[in-house]
């Protein structure tokens, strides 16, 4: 009976030992699988970390580029606005100067017109005086002495009148030439002023166009 018990116990122990061995092998396989999975997870984690660092560096680089681009845009915008303001002031100064010149030219023309009107009045008055002198000369034909005396007097007066008339005519002709020159100068200045206004309008349109670009 004891031998049978021993054999039975040995058989049970052998079965338990075989079962424990199988369980140990299963546990070793499971541990190997878990270790392989853990190693793969560590590899994947390292890859994700490297990718995250690269993306972070790329994002920081993009942010630096964006800051630099915004700085350059601000710089050029300020420079353009300053140049536009300076150009506008320059155009306004040119317009003001031309306005002053035109006003001066208009005043000179008005003065010349007034002088011409005065000369015309003097010419008319001198013509009237000549007519009166001619009448007086005809009346002086009654007496030779009176005629001689009046003739000499009239000759002197006539010489003076001719001299004054010649001076008046020369002054009138010179005034006409000056007036024509002033009119030509006014036309030239008006043309320059029109060109300046066109340049100012073109600059205003360009400012609006550039302003639209910056606003976008």
Legacy VTK file of the C-alpha trace (Angstrom):
# vtk DataFile Version 3.0
C-alpha trace
ASCII
DATASET POLYDATA
POINTS 216 float
0.000 0.000 0.000
2.795 2.380 0.748
4.445 1.744 -2.597
1.209 2.460 -4.395
0.819 5.672 -2.461
4.326 6.675 -3.312
3.763 5.888 -6.989
0.515 7.811 -6.898
2.106 10.768 -5.204
5.011 10.630 -7.651
2.569 10.592 -10.528
0.694 13.563 -9.083
3.919 15.449 -8.460
5.114 14.708 -11.991
1.825 15.980 -13.368
1.998 19.090 -11.211
5.626 19.598 -12.241
4.736 19.258 -15.931
1.840 21.642 -15.481
4.101 24.135 -13.685
6.706 23.772 -16.438
4.085 24.481 -19.131
2.778 27.444 -17.169
6.343 28.725 -16.788
6.950 28.370 -20.524
3.666 30.153 -21.248
4.671 32.912 -18.847
8.111 33.177 -20.516
6.490 33.458 -23.947
4.049 36.038 -22.635
6.904 37.987 -21.033
8.886 37.874 -24.300
5.860 39.156 -26.189
5.352 41.935 -23.631
9.053 42.851 -23.759
8.927 42.980 -27.574
5.775 45.102 -27.421
7.371 47.382 -24.834
10.491 47.734 -26.984
8.356 48.599 -30.015
6.389 51.126 -27.952
9.669 52.687 -26.810
10.842 52.865 -30.444
7.525 54.447 -31.501
7.691 56.862 -28.562
11.227 57.920 -29.506
10.122 58.421 -33.115
7.175 60.539 -31.984
9.459 62.556 -29.682
11.932 63.221 -32.526
9.091 64.170 -34.862
7.608 66.455 -32.200
10.979 68.162 -31.702
11.375 68.622 -35.461
7.860 70.024 -35.755
8.484 72.319 -32.774
11.701 73.587 -34.372
9.879 74.059 -37.684
7.083 75.928 -35.898
9.595 78.152 -34.085
11.397 78.800 -37.381
8.104 79.707 -39.051
7.254 81.992 -36.144
10.662 83.688 -36.457
10.139 84.096 -40.208
6.654 85.494 -39.573
7.986 88.004 -37.032
10.750 88.997 -39.469
8.260 89.323 -42.345
5.915 91.429 -40.197
8.860 93.618 -39.200
9.875 94.092 -42.830
6.284 94.842 -43.812
6.046 97.422 -41.024
9.373 98.942 -42.073
8.416 99.246 -45.745
4.933 100.454 -44.885
6.363 103.194 -42.645
8.942 104.082 -45.310
6.302 104.215 -48.035
3.945 106.300 -45.894
6.783 108.691 -45.031
7.780 109.025 -48.704
4.148 109.497 -49.713
3.697 112.197 -47.064
6.918 113.924 -48.143
5.839 113.724 -51.793
2.427 115.148 -50.934
4.080 118.016 -49.039
6.413 118.612 -51.991
3.492 118.696 -54.430
1.576 121.032 -52.121
4.622 123.326 -51.911
4.948 123.326 -55.725
1.244 124.097 -56.066
1.543 126.915 -53.548
4.561 128.408 -55.357
2.842 128.204 -58.724
-0.293 129.750 -57.252
1.807 132.647 -55.955
3.536 133.022 -59.336
0.231 132.937 -61.183
-1.208 135.528 -58.819
1.859 137.730 -59.356
1.587 137.304 -63.128
-2.109 138.174 -63.026
-1.346 141.281 -60.987
1.374 142.264 -63.472
-1.024 141.709 -66.361
-3.653 143.859 -64.659
-0.999 146.547 -64.147
0.022 146.337 -67.809
-3.591 146.510 -68.914
-4.071 149.599 -66.749
-0.928 151.145 -68.290
-2.148 150.327 -71.794
-5.495 151.909 -70.998
-3.708 155.003 -69.676
-1.526 155.135 -72.808
-4.605 154.872 -75.017
-6.161 157.762 -73.133
-2.974 159.793 -73.527
-2.860 158.968 -77.222
-6.465 160.047 -77.644
-5.774 163.221 -75.719
-2.671 163.952 -77.823
-4.629 163.365 -80.992
-7.202 165.822 -79.761
-4.432 168.309 -79.007
-3.008 167.863 -82.505
-6.421 168.514 -84.009
-6.772 171.633 -81.900
-3.312 172.793 -82.963
-4.160 172.237 -86.606
-7.272 174.335 -86.182
-5.211 177.004 -84.466
-2.701 176.842 -87.320
-5.424 177.409 -89.884
-6.715 180.364 -87.903
-3.203 181.813 -87.779
-3.068 182.169 -91.575
-4.567 185.690 -91.304
-1.326 187.398 -90.395
2.130 186.488 -91.720
3.859 187.487 -88.535
1.311 185.694 -86.495
1.542 182.790 -88.925
5.338 182.704 -88.659
5.186 182.979 -84.936
2.481 180.377 -84.671
4.303 178.185 -87.186
7.504 178.235 -85.181
5.540 177.589 -82.059
3.598 174.798 -83.674
6.775 173.270 -85.085
8.247 173.128 -81.636
5.033 171.722 -80.246
4.775 169.315 -83.162
8.322 168.057 -82.580
7.545 167.571 -78.924
4.276 165.839 -79.738
5.960 163.577 -82.287
8.634 162.722 -79.759
6.034 162.020 -77.127
3.931 160.141 -79.638
6.900 158.032 -80.719
7.726 157.313 -77.104
4.091 156.472 -76.485
3.947 154.176 -79.513
7.207 152.490 -78.516
5.930 152.076 -74.972
2.642 150.725 -76.295
4.421 148.253 -78.612
6.743 147.169 -75.814
3.728 146.770 -73.551
2.037 144.617 -76.176
5.148 142.444 -76.472
5.407 142.132 -72.704
1.733 141.262 -72.530
2.138 138.530 -75.133
5.180 137.188 -73.300
3.246 137.160 -70.046
0.358 135.331 -71.707
2.763 132.697 -73.054
4.330 132.385 -69.591
0.887 131.984 -68.017
0.019 129.238 -70.498
3.291 127.480 -69.716
2.737 127.784 -65.958
-0.856 126.541 -66.328
0.411 123.574 -68.306
3.009 122.815 -65.615
0.336 123.172 -62.938
-1.918 120.720 -64.818
0.974 118.259 -65.058
1.635 118.700 -61.341
-2.031 118.046 -60.566
-1.981 114.943 -62.772
1.137 113.717 -60.956
-0.566 114.383 -57.623
-3.714 112.494 -58.743
-1.578 109.588 -60.007
0.294 109.525 -56.687
-3.026 109.561 -54.801
-4.279 106.606 -56.847
-0.988 104.788 -56.272
-1.282 105.490 -52.513
-4.803 104.038 -52.483
-3.618 101.018 -54.444
-0.651 100.418 -52.119
-2.871 101.052 -49.099
-5.253 98.353 -50.388
-2.379 95.907 -50.752
-1.149 96.526 -47.201
-4.647 96.228 -45.774
-4.932 92.753 -47.251
LINES 1 217
216 0 1 2 3 4 5 6 7 8 9 10 11 12 13 14 15 16 17 18 19 20 21 22 23 24 25 26 27 28 29 30 31 32 33 34 35 36 37 38 39 40 41 42 43 44 45 46 47 48 49 50 51 52 53 54 55 56 57 58 59 60 61 62 63 64 65 66 67 68 69 70 71 72 73 74 75 76 77 78 79 80 81 82 83 84 85 86 87 88 89 90 91 92 93 94 95 96 97 98 99 100 101 102 103 104 105 106 107 108 109 110 111 112 113 114 115 116 117 118 119 120 121 122 123 124 125 126 127 128 129 130 131 132 133 134 135 136 137 138 139 140 141 142 143 144 145 146 147 148 149 150 151 152 153 154 155 156 157 158 159 160 161 162 163 164 165 166 167 168 169 170 171 172 173 174 175 176 177 178 179 180 181 182 183 184 185 186 187 188 189 190 191 192 193 194 195 196 197 198 199 200 201 202 203 204 205 206 207 208 209 210 211 212 213 214 215
